Amino acid sequence: MALTLGDRVKETTTVTGTGTATLLGATTGFQSFAVVGNGNTTYYCIADQGGANWEVGIGTYTASGTTLARTTVLASSNTGSLVVFTAGVKDVFVTYPAEKGVWYDASGNATITGTTTTTNLAYTGTLTGSTGVLNIGSGQVYKDASGNVGIGTASPTQKLDVTGNINTSGSLNSINTFAYKNLLIDAGFIINQRAYVSAATLASGAYGHDRWKAGASGGDYSFTQLASNTQITIASGKSLIQVVEDKNVNGTSYVLSWTGTAQARYAVNSATPSGSYAASPIVITGQTAGTTMSVEFNTGTLSKPQLELGAVATSFDYRPYGTELALCQRYYTVLGNEATANVFLSGYITSYGYFTNVLTLPVKMRATPTGTVVGSWIGVNVSGPTIPYLSTQTVVVYATGTIVGQGTLYNSSSAAYLSFSSEL
């Protein structure tokens, strides 16, 4: 049974009381109710010819007997109830009730209540409403009173909350939803080039995992290293700081979030955090773009710290290991700490006793680094290395030769290596 309307549908009836109207045929120049279709409903009006009684409602047409059942009354001369018609001829016709109409108000707005079903919906303007459900095929779109929209979930917690997969043939652009939104480097504590040992003493200013240095009272922390993101536990009275390079600061407002019992504080336009510690998340304002900023975490467990643009914390930014390592090597890199002869230098010793090798660093460093030779080195016809010349991507390793001719130099173990630092 469907609700059907027709143009110029009008008949007469002699119905009395509140019963079903028997239709007596189409009025000259009009169609009969047969266009409505057997068993279908339509909007009708019955009115006395020359009288004061009338009734508008939803009626059900039956072809057998050509009747119209007065199923639902929408309005009438009997205060909205079925009219008790008296004898006489009445006009009965298809109408469009005001109670079911959609129209523009004086401001050009249209209001629709209830459920609306459409095959194709095209509109210009704004669809408004505090809450509701939009049925599209077998799926639903939900909107709550806060303006959050859910697809596949009736309880959205974000401006757009989707349960299920998203497929797009174009681009998705966001200021802080995808990769590289986290300004903190090695936030998963997976890069440990200095080989910091769990619970070892970490003096003020010294580095543990890459990019994390001890606060003013030291930064001892314990952990069980995982291949994936690792939770650490900062010892009582200790803290860890990360300074964010000015080139990575592109906005004025940020949010700092993490999981764990540790609390945090920060510094805008400074490498030295200060003030009171607070729980996650922390909204940071007043930062100047292109200026250093910093964060500091105190005693407790710490996992997945994230510093990102905006005021709302989002999901943690997982980056590939190789990417994270390269980001760390911009500030600190080490050569030779993996095995004996991991750094193997060979060359000709001049008559002046010069033995020189030029090494290319894995990535271009933030600034000209400080080079350090660590541990014992084995030389053939040369003695221990020095690093007299450095740039952001190449360094010169020099040794003194004992003969004129071929010489070699290499690290004696993983405890002997070359390190280069351009930390902030």
C-alpha positions in Angstrom: 0.0 0.0 0.0 1.4 3.3 -1.1 0.3 6.9 -0.7 -0.5 8.2 -4.2 -1.6 11.6 -5.4 -3.3 12.5 -8.7 -4.1 15.6 -10.6 -7.8 16.8 -11.0 -9.3 13.8 -9.2 -12.8 14.6 -8.1 -16.0 12.6 -7.6 -19.2 12.9 -5.6 -20.6 10.8 -2.7 -23.8 10.6 -0.6 -22.0 9.3 2.5 -23.7 9.9 5.8 -22.4 9.6 9.3 -18.7 8.7 9.8 -18.5 5.6 7.5 -16.8 4.8 4.3 -17.7 6.9 1.3 -19.1 5.2 -1.8 -17.8 7.1 -4.8 -20.4 7.9 -7.5 -18.1 8.7 -10.5 -15.9 11.4 -11.7 -17.2 15.0 -12.0 -17.2 16.4 -15.5 -13.7 17.5 -16.5 -12.0 15.5 -13.7 -10.5 12.0 -13.2 -11.9 9.3 -10.9 -10.2 7.9 -7.8 -9.2 4.9 -9.9 -5.9 6.7 -10.7 -5.0 6.3 -7.0 -4.8 2.6 -7.4 -6.6 -0.2 -5.6 -5.5 -0.5 -1.9 -3.5 2.7 -2.0 -4.0 5.7 0.2 -4.3 9.4 -0.8 -5.0 12.8 0.7 -8.8 13.5 0.4 -11.3 16.3 1.1 -15.0 15.7 1.5 -17.2 18.8 1.6 -20.9 19.5 1.6 -22.1 21.0 -1.6 -23.1 24.5 -0.4 -22.9 23.3 3.3 -20.5 24.1 6.1 -19.2 20.6 6.8 -15.8 19.5 5.5 -13.1 16.9 6.3 -9.5 16.5 5.2 -7.6 13.3 5.8 -5.9 10.2 4.5 -8.2 7.8 2.8 -7.8 4.2 1.4 -9.3 3.6 -2.0 -10.8 0.2 -2.9 -11.7 -0.5 -6.5 -14.3 -3.1 -5.7 -17.4 -1.0 -4.9 -15.4 2.1 -5.6 -15.1 3.2 -2.0 -12.9 5.5 0.0 -12.3 4.6 3.6 -11.8 7.7 5.8 -8.7 6.2 7.5 -7.1 9.2 9.2 -8.5 12.7 9.8 -6.0 15.5 9.6 -8.4 18.5 9.9 -12.2 19.0 9.8 -15.1 21.2 10.7 -15.6 18.9 13.6 -12.5 20.1 15.5 -10.2 17.6 13.7 -12.5 14.5 14.2 -14.6 12.5 11.7 -17.6 14.6 10.5 -21.0 13.1 11.0 -22.4 13.9 7.6 -26.1 14.3 7.0 -28.0 13.3 3.8 -27.1 15.1 0.6 -24.5 15.2 -2.1 -20.9 15.9 -1.2 -17.8 16.6 -3.3 -14.8 14.3 -2.6 -11.4 15.1 -4.2 -7.7 14.6 -3.9 -6.0 17.5 -2.1 -2.6 18.5 -0.6 -3.2 19.1 3.1 -1.5 22.0 4.8 -0.6 19.6 7.6 1.6 17.6 5.2 2.9 20.5 3.1 6.6 21.7 2.9 7.1 25.4 2.1 9.5 28.3 2.5 9.0 30.7 5.4 9.6 34.4 5.1 13.4 33.8 5.6 13.5 31.3 2.8 13.8 28.3 5.1 11.9 25.0 4.8 11.2 22.8 7.8 10.6 19.0 7.5 9.7 16.9 10.5 9.6 13.1 10.6 11.4 10.7 8.3 12.2 11.8 4.7 12.8 9.2 2.0 14.2 10.3 -1.4 15.8 8.6 -4.4 17.9 11.7 -5.2 18.4 14.7 -3.0 19.8 17.9 -4.3 19.8 21.1 -2.2 21.5 24.4 -2.0 21.9 25.9 1.4 22.1 24.4 4.9 20.5 21.3 6.4 20.1 22.0 10.1 18.9 20.1 13.2 20.2 19.4 16.7 20.1 15.6 16.5 18.9 13.0 14.1 19.4 10.0 11.9 19.8 10.1 8.1 19.0 6.7 6.6 21.0 6.1 3.3 20.3 2.7 1.9 21.1 0.1 4.5 23.4 2.5 6.4 22.8 5.4 8.8 24.4 8.7 9.5 24.0 10.1 13.0 24.3 13.6 14.3 24.4 14.4 18.1 23.7 17.6 19.9 27.4 18.5 20.0 27.6 18.5 16.2 29.5 15.2 16.1 28.6 13.1 13.1 28.8 9.3 13.1 28.8 6.8 10.2 28.3 3.3 11.5 28.1 4.5 15.1 25.2 6.1 17.0 27.6 7.6 19.5 30.2 9.7 17.7 32.9 11.2 19.9 34.6 13.3 17.2 33.4 15.7 14.5 33.5 12.7 12.2 33.5 9.3 13.7 33.5 6.3 11.4 33.1 2.7 12.3 34.4 0.7 9.3 36.7 1.2 6.4 37.1 4.4 4.4 37.9 4.2 0.7 38.8 7.2 -1.4 40.1 7.7 -4.9 41.2 11.2 -4.1 43.2 12.9 -1.4 42.5 13.3 2.3 44.0 16.5 3.8 44.3 17.2 7.5 46.3 19.4 9.7 47.0 16.7 12.3 45.5 13.3 11.6 48.2 11.6 9.5 51.9 10.9 9.5 54.5 13.4 10.7 51.9 15.2 12.9 54.0 14.4 16.1 56.8 17.0 16.7 58.4 14.7 19.2 61.1 12.5 17.7 61.6 8.9 19.0 58.3 9.2 20.9 58.1 5.4 20.9 61.5 5.0 22.6 62.7 2.6 19.9 65.9 4.4 18.8 68.8 4.0 21.3 72.0 4.8 19.5 73.9 5.7 22.8 72.9 2.2 24.1 71.4 3.6 27.3 70.9 0.7 29.8 67.7 0.5 31.8 67.9 2.2 35.2 71.4 3.4 34.7 72.4 6.8 36.1 71.6 9.6 33.6 73.2 12.9 34.6 71.6 16.2 34.0 71.7 17.1 30.3 72.9 13.5 29.3 70.9 11.6 26.6 69.3 8.2 27.0 67.1 7.1 24.1 67.6 9.4 21.1 66.4 13.0 21.5 65.5 12.5 25.2 67.8 14.2 27.7 67.9 14.2 31.5 66.3 17.2 33.4 68.1 19.3 36.0 68.0 16.5 38.7 68.9 13.7 36.3 66.8 11.4 34.2 67.2 7.8 35.2 64.5 5.6 33.8 63.8 1.9 33.4 62.4 0.0 30.4 62.2 -3.3 28.6 63.1 -2.6 25.1 60.7 -3.8 22.4 60.9 -3.7 18.7 57.8 -1.6 18.7 56.8 1.3 20.9 58.2 0.9 24.4 56.9 2.2 27.7 59.4 3.7 30.1 59.3 4.4 33.8 61.0 7.6 35.0 62.6 7.2 38.4 61.5 9.2 41.5 62.7 12.8 41.4 63.9 12.5 37.8 62.7 13.9 34.5 63.2 13.7 30.7 63.2 16.7 28.3 62.9 16.9 24.6 63.6 20.2 22.8 61.8 20.8 19.5 63.8 22.4 16.7 62.6 25.8 15.6 62.3 24.6 11.9 59.6 22.1 13.0 57.5 24.6 14.8 54.9 25.9 12.4 52.0 27.1 14.5 51.1 28.9 17.7 48.8 26.4 19.5 49.6 22.8 20.3 48.3 19.9 22.4 50.6 17.5 24.3 49.2 14.1 25.1 50.5 10.7 26.3 49.6 7.6 28.3 50.9 6.7 31.7 51.2 8.1 35.2 53.9 10.7 34.5 52.9 14.3 34.3 54.3 17.0 32.0 55.1 20.7 31.7 56.4 22.7 28.8 58.1 25.9 27.6 57.0 28.1 24.7 59.7 29.8 22.8 62.3 28.2 25.1 64.4 25.0 25.5 63.9 25.0 29.2 60.5 23.8 30.5 59.2 25.4 33.7 56.0 25.8 35.8 53.7 23.2 37.2 53.3 19.6 35.9 49.9 18.4 34.7 48.2 15.3 33.4 47.4 14.5 29.8 46.3 16.3 27.7 47.8 19.8 27.9 46.8 22.6 25.5 49.8 24.9 24.7 49.2 28.4 23.5 51.4 31.5 22.9 54.0 29.7 20.9 55.8 31.6 18.1 56.1 29.8 14.8 59.7 29.2 13.9 60.9 29.3 17.5 62.2 26.5 19.7 59.8 24.9 22.2 60.2 22.0 24.7 58.5 19.5 26.9 59.4 17.7 30.1 58.0 14.6 31.8 58.5 13.7 35.5 58.3 10.6 37.6 56.0 7.8 36.4 55.2 5.6 33.4 55.3 7.2 30.0 54.2 5.9 26.6 53.3 7.4 23.3 54.0 11.1 24.0 52.7 13.3 21.2 53.0 17.0 20.5 50.8 18.2 17.6 49.1 21.3 16.2 45.6 22.2 17.5 43.7 21.8 20.7 42.4 18.2 20.3 44.7 15.2 20.9 44.5 12.6 18.1 45.7 9.0 17.7 49.4 8.3 18.1 51.6 8.9 15.1 53.3 5.6 14.2 56.3 6.0 11.9 58.5 3.4 10.3 61.7 2.5 12.2 63.9 3.6 9.3 62.2 7.0 9.2 62.5 7.5 12.9 66.2 6.6 12.8 66.9 9.1 10.1 65.1 11.8 12.1 67.3 11.0 15.1 70.5 11.0 13.0 69.9 14.6 12.2 70.9 15.3 15.8 73.2 12.4 16.7 74.7 9.6 14.7 77.3 6.9 15.6 79.6 4.8 13.4 81.2 1.6 14.4 79.3 0.6 17.5 77.8 -2.6 16.0 80.8 -4.9 15.6 84.6 -5.0 15.2 85.9 -3.3 12.1 82.4 -1.8 11.5 84.4 1.2 10.6 87.3 0.1 8.4 89.6 2.8 7.0 92.3 2.2 4.4 94.5 4.5 2.5 98.0 5.7 1.5 100.3 7.2 4.1 102.2 10.1 2.5 105.8 11.1 3.1 104.5 13.6 5.6 102.9 10.9 7.6 99.4 11.8 6.7 96.7 9.1 6.7 93.4 10.7 5.7 89.9 9.3 5.1 86.7 11.3 4.3 83.4 9.7 5.6 79.9 10.6 4.6 77.4 10.7 7.4 74.0 8.8 7.0 72.0 12.0 6.9 72.7 15.7 6.8 72.9 16.9 10.4 71.2 19.9 11.9 74.4 21.8 12.3 78.2 21.1 12.1 78.5 18.4 14.7 81.0 17.7 17.5 83.0 14.6 16.7 84.2 12.2 19.3 86.5 9.1 19.1 85.5 6.5 21.6 87.4 3.3 22.6 90.5 1.6 21.3 91.3 1.4 17.6 93.7 -1.0 15.7 96.0 0.5 13.2 98.4 -1.1 10.7 101.2 1.4 10.1 99.1 4.1 11.7 98.2 5.3 15.2 94.8 6.3 16.6 92.3 8.5 14.8 91.4 12.1 15.2 88.6 14.1 13.6 90.1 17.5 12.6 87.5 18.6 10.1 83.7 18.3 10.1 80.7 19.5 8.2 77.0 18.7 8.3 77.3 15.7 6.1 81.1 14.8 5.7 83.9 14.4 8.2 87.6 13.9 7.8 89.3 11.2 9.9 93.0 11.6 10.3 95.8 9.3 11.7 99.6 9.5 11.9 101.4 7.0 9.7 104.6 5.2 10.8 105.8 4.5 7.3 105.2 5.7 3.7 102.8 3.3 2.1 99.6 1.5 2.7 97.8 1.8 6.1 94.6 0.6 7.7 92.6 1.6 10.8 89.5 0.1 12.3 87.5 -0.1 15.6 88.6 -2.9 17.9 85.1 -3.8 19.1 81.5 -2.5 19.3 82.7 -0.4 22.2 84.9 1.6 19.9 83.2 4.0 17.5 82.9 7.5 16.2 80.0 9.7 17.4 78.7 13.0 16.0 76.4 15.3 17.9 74.5 18.4 16.9 71.8 18.2 19.6 69.9 21.3 20.6 
